[in-house]
Amino acid sequence: MVLITGSTGFVGMNLLQKLSKTKVVALYRSERKKRLVEDFFKTTNSRIENIIWRKSDINNIICLEEAFDGITHVYHCAGFISFSNSDKEKLYKINIRGTANIVNLCIDKKITKLVYLSSISALGEEVNKIEVNENTIWNNTHDKTFYSYSKYNAELEVWRGIEEGLQVVIINPGIIMGKCIKTDTPQSKIEKMLIKSPFCFFTKGKSGFVNVNDVVEVSIKLMRSNISNERFIIVAKNYSYLTIIAKLKQNLNLRKATLSLNKRILYMILFFDFIFSFIGLKKMYLSIGLIKSIFNKRLYNGDKIIKFLPNFKYTDI
């Protein structure tokens, strides 16, 4: 039987919907989020009666072990996304320790295969190389967000599982776009910011983007294939943030002015952010790693997956 961690998350609930034609175990923490997913499934062709809900935190070993009863395959989608410095401990607890717990149980329970949802934030970067692929070397001398460090170290736990005989596939999606009932998806957050802000701000950076349906399709196909002990960047196309904002403005019929954010201004804000957090007036959000990442112009190569799955085709963003 299949188990999905993070089944009430953006990718998790879409994956759960696709797999609900047969019995599937869904791990969840919040009753409210579970009801939200159930209400959503009632509006679709999902077989909600095939979903076996098991409540557990990925850091609660006792409940987690019970949730693994009868499981043969695992999609590990649970994780915490934050770029705030104040969330460092939570990021490490959920993304690293939580993943280590999943890997350990997969080994102990002799799970047939694990598909791990990582991120392009866990990928390396090399000096004088614009393009990033699955073999790009991680460089600890570069400033990164705590989220990046947490996902990179979570992947190390997964690679440890591979060394101990676990069959694994790691996928590294770009920024995942798509509509959903959830309000904390990347697209929903950007749209909310565009609607509320008096201006549409952007940086001159770029990133890789992919549709949520592509992430789900690739995850399922890789799980059902003989492919193992590989990682795949899942990026349909690289876009500038200005291009994405322009597309969303058009979809939302917004006619606000679009203004470029200067890196120097953000470093100035970072200074005051640090001062205010130091004296206890607010939590620190900005970091050097975050500022560098949103000005990053590296390109992510998502072609490897097409070589392994020739029938797969990316959806246009």
N, C-alpha and C positions, 0 to 999 in steps of 0.2 A: 504494500500500500504506500501511497505517496504522502509525504508531509510537507507543508509549506509554512515556514516561519515568516512572520511579518505579513500575515494574510489580510490584514486590514489596511496595509499601506498601499500606496499608489500602484506599484508594480504587482504586489502580492494579490490584491483583489482582482486585478485584471487576469493574472495567471490563474487564480482560483476559479474565475468564471469559465475560462477555457477548459480547465481540467474537470469541471463538475459533471461531465457526462458519465463519469464513473466515480466510485467512492474515493474521497480525498480527505485527508486530515488537515484541518486549518488551525494553526496555533494563533492565539490572540491573548491580549492582556486586558483590554477595556471592553466592558459590556456595551457602552455607548457606541464605540466604533464597530463592534460586532453587529449591533442592530442596524447601524447605518449601511453596512455591507449587505445585510439580509434584505433591507428595504430596496436597495439598488438592484439586487438579484431578482426581485419580484417583478421588475420592469423589463427584464431581459429574458432570453430563452434558457437561462441557467437552470440546472436541476438542483435546486437548493436542498432537496431531500438527500442528495448524495454527499453533502458536506458534513463531516464529523468534527465538531468544534471541540478543541481541547485548550483549556485556559492554562497558560504558563508564561512565565518570564524566562528569557534565555539565560538569565543568571540565577535562576532558581533550579538548582540541580535536581532536587527531589521531584518536583512537578515535571521538569523537562524529561527526566528519565521515564516517568510514567507515560508522557506524551509520545515517546518513541516506541511504545509497545505495538508490535505488528508492522512496523514501518520497514520498507525496503529501499525507498528512494527519497531523497531530501532536496528541496529547493530552499536555500537559505537566503531569504529576502529581507529579514529583519535587520534594521540598522538605524542609526541616528544621524541626521544631517544637520549640522550647524557650523557656521563660520565665525561664531563668537568665541573670543578667548575665554570667556567666563564658563564655557561649557566643556572645557578640556577634560575634566574628570569623567563627566557623563559620556563623552565621546569614547574615551578609552575603555570605560566600563562596558558599554553596550557593544561597540564595534570590535574591540580586541578581545576582551575577556569573554563576551557573549559568543563570539565566533569560535574561540578556543573550546568553549563548552560544547558547541555543536559538533566540532571536529572530533573531540574526544568521544562523544556518544556515538558518532558515526563509526568510529573505529571499534569501540566496545561492542556495539550492536551488529557489527559486520554489515553495515549498509552497503548496498550494491553500488550506488553512485550518489555523489553530491554535486549539485550545481550551485555555485556561489555567486551572488550578485554583488560585484565590487563597484568600481567607479574609475573614470579616467583620472580622477584626483590621485589615485594610487600609482599612476604610471610615472616613469622616470622622465628626465629631461637632460639633454646633453648640450654642452656649450657649442655654439656655431651650427646647431642642427635645428631646423625649424620643424621638421616632421617627426612625429612621435609614433612609434609602433610598439608591438608587444615585447620587443627585445631592447627597447631603449633603457639605458642603465639609470637606476635611481641614484640621485646625487644629494647627499645629506648636507652639502655646503650651501645649497640654495634655500632661501626662505620659503616655507610652505605653511599652509594653515594646519591647525591641529586636526581638522577633519582629514586632510591628506595623510598626515602621519598615522591617524587611527586606521584608515582604510589600507594603507601600505602594510602596517604591522598585522592587521587582520589577515591579509593575504599571506603573510609569513606563517601564520598559524595553519592556513589551508595547505601551503606547500609542505609544512611539517607533516600534515596528514597524508599527503601523497607519498612522502618518504617512508611512512609507516604502512603503506600498502593500500590506502584509500583511493578509489577511483573518483576523480574530480574534474570538473570543468569550471573555469573562472571566466566570467564575462565582465567587461569593463565598459559600461554604457557611457555615452556622453550625456549632455543635459537632456533629460527625458521630457519630451513634449507630448501634449494630448490632453483632452478634456476628461474630467472625472467628477464624481460627486464630492470628492475631497477638495478642500480649499487651500491645502498646503502643498499642492503640486507646483513644480517650477513655473509652468505656464500661468497658473492661477495667481501666484505671487507677483509675477511680472505685470500681469494685467491689473491687479489690485493697485500696484505702485503707480502704474500709468494713469489710472482713473483718479486716484487720490491726490497725486502730486500736481502742483500748478504748472510744472513743466515736465517734459519727458527727457530725463537725463540718461546719458550713455557714456561709456568709456570706449577708447579706440582699440579695445581688445577683440579677440576672436575665441571661439570654442567650437567643439563638436556637438552636434545635435542629432537626436534620433527620436522616432515615434515610439510610444509605449507599446504599441502592438508588435513592433519589430523586436523589442526586447523580450516580450512574452513568446513570440514565435520561435526565436532563436533558442531561448531557454528550453522549450519543450523539445525542439528538434535535437538539440545537443544531448538532452537527457535520454532520448530514445535511440540515440546513435551509439556506435562503438567508439566514438571519439572520447578520449580521456587524457587527463594530465596536460591539458592545454589551456591557454588563456586567449580571449578574443576581445579586441576593441570593437564595440558596436556603435558606430558613428555613420550616419547616412551622409552627412555633409557638414563641412565647416562653414560657419557664418560669422560675420562680424556682429557685435551686439547691436550696432546701428541698424543693420538689415533686419534682425529679428524684431526690434522695437518698431521699425517702420511697418513690417507686416502685421504686427499686433495692433498698431494704431489704426491701420486700414480696416482690420476686422472689427475693431471696436468703434469705428467711425469717430475717432478722436482727431481734433484739429489743433492740438496744443503744440507750442514751439518745442523743438528738440534741441537740447543743449549738451555740449560736450563737457565732461568732467575733467578737470586738470589734475594730474598726479600730485602736483605740489599742494593743491588745495586739500586733497585727501590726506596727505602727510601732516598738514597743519591740523586737520580735524583729528587725526590719530593722536597728536600731541595732547590736545585738550581732552580727548577720550581717555587717555592714560591718566591725566591729572585728576579728572572727575572720579574715575574708578578708584584711584589711589586714596582719595580722601573719603571714599564711601558714598558718593552721591549717585553713582550709577554703575552698572556692570560694563566692563570693557567689551566692545564689539569688534572694532577694527584691529587689524594687525598688518605688519609689513607683508606677510605672506599673502593675505587676502588682497591687499592693494596690488601686489605684483601679479596675482592670478587674474584679476579682472582687466589688467592691461596686457596680459599674455597674448601673443599672436601665433603661438604654435599651432600646427595643423595635425589632426589625429587621423591616422590611416586605418579605416575600417574594412579593408579589402580582404584580410586573411579569412574571415568567416565565409566569404563567397567561394574561396578555394576549397574549403572543407564541406560547405553545403551549397553546391552549384545551383540548386533550384531556388535558393533564397534570393529575394530581391528587396532592397530597401524601399520603404514608403517615402514619398516626397513629404518634406516638412511643411 
